[in-house]
Amino acid sequence: MPNSKPRCDSSSSSSSTPDSDFSSNSSTASGYTYHRHSMDSVQIPIASVEVLRCMRCARSVEATSTDDITAMGMVRIAHNLYYCERCAKMVGYK
């Protein structure tokens, strides 16, 4: 009994007409479709701007997430808690 759906074999497919079911960035193996992601779809993370504020004197410094906070004159004492260099020396933290 002949099948009404056309069969797609590598030996019977023509190279001059592309198959509309398969795009150029996907491949098939044993009935499963695997999509390859191009490098254009990879997004590079952007550095975020943070305001570091001394918890004693309220001195503030703007820094990006890639900056070195010690070069900005701040001392990190805990997660999101900072002293400026002057206050860190006064309280004996540095």
Secondary structure as UniProt FT lines:
FT   TURN            10..12
FT   TURN            20..21
FT   TURN            24..25
FT   STRAND          26..29
FT   TURN            30..31
FT   STRAND          32..35
FT   HELIX           39..41
FT   STRAND          49..54
FT   TURN            55..57
FT   STRAND          60..64
FT   TURN            65..66
FT   TURN            69..73
FT   STRAND          74..78
FT   TURN            79..80
FT   STRAND          81..84
FT   HELIX           85..90
FT   TURN            91..92
//
